[in-house]
Amino acid sequence: MQQPLHILFIGAGRMAEAIFSGMIQNKLDVKITISNEQDMKRLNTLKDQYRVETASDWVDVFPEADVIVLACPPHVHDKILERMNIMIQPQQFVITVAAGIGPTKLEASLPKETAVAWLMPNTAADVGKSMSIYAFGHYVNEKQQVLFKQIVGAIGPSEQLTEQQVHDLTAVTGSAPAFLYHFVEALEQAALSFGISEDQARKLVIEMVIGSAAMLEKHREPAQLREQVTSPGGATAAGLATLANHHFAEIIGKAIEATNKRAKQQGQE
C-alpha cells in the first residue's frame, strides 16, 4: 500500500496552523509533521488538537518529507536554507510562505533543479477564505503543481502570478486586510461618537462590511456598487467628496508602496 505524502512544516505559527488545519478539514491524504525549536508547549497543543506529528528539530524528520513548507519568518530563511542545502534530495519540494522570499532566492540557496514555490496567503486562511497568490520556480513538475494546488485550495481561492507580481501584489492580498480592519476601527470610533455602546458600534459596522462583501462576492463592479449608493448631490456624495479631497486613493497607493518596500527589505535582510 502506497504511503501518503509527508509534508513537513518548519514553523508552527498561525499561518502554518491555518494551512495544515485546512488540509485536514479537506481530508487530503497526507502525513503532517510540525516543527518548532522555540516553543514545545505550542507543539504539544497542536499535536493534541489536530493529531499531527511534531518534532522539536526539523532536521530529524527532513529526510522523510516529500514537501517542506517554510512557515518561518524571512530573517531565518538563510540559516535554514543553508542547513537544507546539504540534506535535500532531488524529489523534495520546497514551499515558502514568507514575504520577500521568492523562487529566485530559494533556487539560488538550494541545489540546482530543486523544485520550489512561493505561496503568499493571508490571515483569512483561518476561515478558509484566503486570497492567496503564488509563483513556481523553474523545476516544479506537473505532479507537484497538482499537489500544491490541493494544498492552497484548502485555505481558499488562489491565483498564479509571476514572481515579480507576487512581490508587487502581496501588499494588496496579504497586507491590505489590515488596512480594511483599520478602516473598520475608524468607522467604529465614528459610530461611538453618536452615543451608542461599543457592542452596538461593532455590530453596525461589521454587519455593514459583511453585507457589502456579499455584494462584491457576486463579482459586481465596485464602481457600480458605489454609484448605486450615491445619489448625485446627496449625503453619500458629500462623504465621498471629503475622502477625495483628502486624497483617499493616493493614500492607499502610498500604503501599498510602503508595504512593498518593507517586504523587499525583509527579503534581503
Residue pairs with C-beta under 8 A, 6 or more apart in sequence:
3 31
4 29
4 30
4 31
5 29
5 30
5 31
5 66
5 67
5 147
6 30
6 31
6 33
6 61
6 64
6 65
6 66
6 67
7 20
7 23
7 30
7 31
7 32
7 33
7 65
7 66
7 67
7 68
7 69
7 151
8 33
8 35
8 55
8 58
8 61
8 62
8 64
8 65
8 67
8 68
8 69
9 16
9 19
9 20
9 32
9 33
9 34
9 35
9 69
9 71
10 35
10 58
10 68
10 69
10 70
10 71
10 72
10 80
11 35
11 36
11 69
11 70
11 71
11 72
11 73
12 34
12 35
12 36
12 39
12 42
12 43
12 46
12 71
13 71
13 72
14 123
14 126
15 71
15 97
15 121
15 123
15 125
16 34
16 69
16 71
16 97
17 46
18 121
18 123
18 125
18 126
18 130
18 155
19 69
19 71
19 97
19 121
19 125
19 151
19 154
19 155
20 32
20 34
20 50
20 52
21 50
22 125
22 128
22 154
22 155
23 30
23 32
23 151
23 154
24 32
24 50
24 52
25 128
25 154
26 150
26 153
26 154
28 150
28 151
28 154
31 53
32 50
32 52
32 53
33 52
33 53
33 54
33 55
33 61
33 65
34 43
34 46
34 47
34 52
34 53
34 54
34 55
35 43
35 54
35 55
35 56
35 57
35 58
35 61
36 42
36 43
36 54
36 56
37 56
37 57
37 58
40 56
43 54
43 56
44 54
46 52
46 54
47 53
47 54
53 61
55 61
59 83
59 87
62 68
62 84
62 87
63 87
63 89
65 92
66 91
66 92
66 93
67 92
67 93
67 94
67 95
67 147
67 151
68 84
68 92
68 93
68 94
68 95
69 95
69 96
69 97
70 77
70 80
70 94
70 95
70 96
70 97
70 98
70 101
71 97
72 80
72 98
73 98
74 98
74 99
74 100
74 101
74 266
74 267
74 269
75 266
75 269
77 96
77 98
77 101
77 105
77 109
78 109
81 106
81 109
81 110
82 109
84 94
84 110
85 109
85 110
85 111
88 94
88 110
88 111
88 114
90 111
90 113
90 114
92 114
92 115
93 115
93 116
93 117
93 140
93 144
93 147
93 148
94 106
94 110
94 114
94 115
94 116
94 117
95 116
95 117
95 118
95 119
95 148
95 151
96 106
96 116
96 117
96 118
96 119
97 119
97 120
97 121
98 267
99 120
99 170
99 174
99 263
99 266
99 267
100 167
100 263
100 264
100 265
100 266
100 267
100 268
101 118
101 267
102 118
102 135
102 163
102 166
102 167
102 267
103 116
103 117
103 118
103 135
103 136
103 137
103 138
103 163
104 163
105 267
106 114
106 116
106 118
106 137
107 114
107 116
107 137
107 138
107 139
110 116
113 139
114 137
114 139
115 137
115 139
115 140
115 141
115 144
116 136
116 137
116 139
116 140
117 134
117 135
117 136
117 137
117 140
117 144
117 148
118 134
118 135
118 163
118 166
119 132
119 133
119 134
119 148
119 151
119 152
120 132
120 133
120 134
120 166
120 170
120 173
120 174
121 130
121 132
121 152
121 155
121 156
121 174
122 130
122 131
122 132
122 173
122 174
122 177
123 130
123 177
124 130
124 131
124 156
124 177
125 132
125 155
125 156
128 154
128 155
128 156
129 156
130 155
130 156
130 157
131 156
131 157
131 158
131 159
131 173
132 152
132 155
132 156
132 157
132 158
132 159
132 173
133 158
133 159
133 160
133 161
133 165
133 166
133 169
133 170
133 173
134 148
134 152
134 158
134 159
134 160
134 161
134 166
135 160
135 161
135 162
135 163
135 165
135 166
136 145
136 148
136 160
140 148
149 158
152 158
161 169
167 260
167 263
167 264
168 260
170 259
170 260
170 263
171 255
171 256
171 257
171 259
171 260
171 263
172 256
175 259
176 256
179 252
179 255
180 209
184 205
184 206
184 209
187 205
187 208
188 198
188 201
188 202
188 205
189 201
191 200
191 201
191 204
191 205
192 198
192 201
196 204
212 225
215 225
216 222
216 225
226 240
229 236
230 236
230 237
230 240
231 237
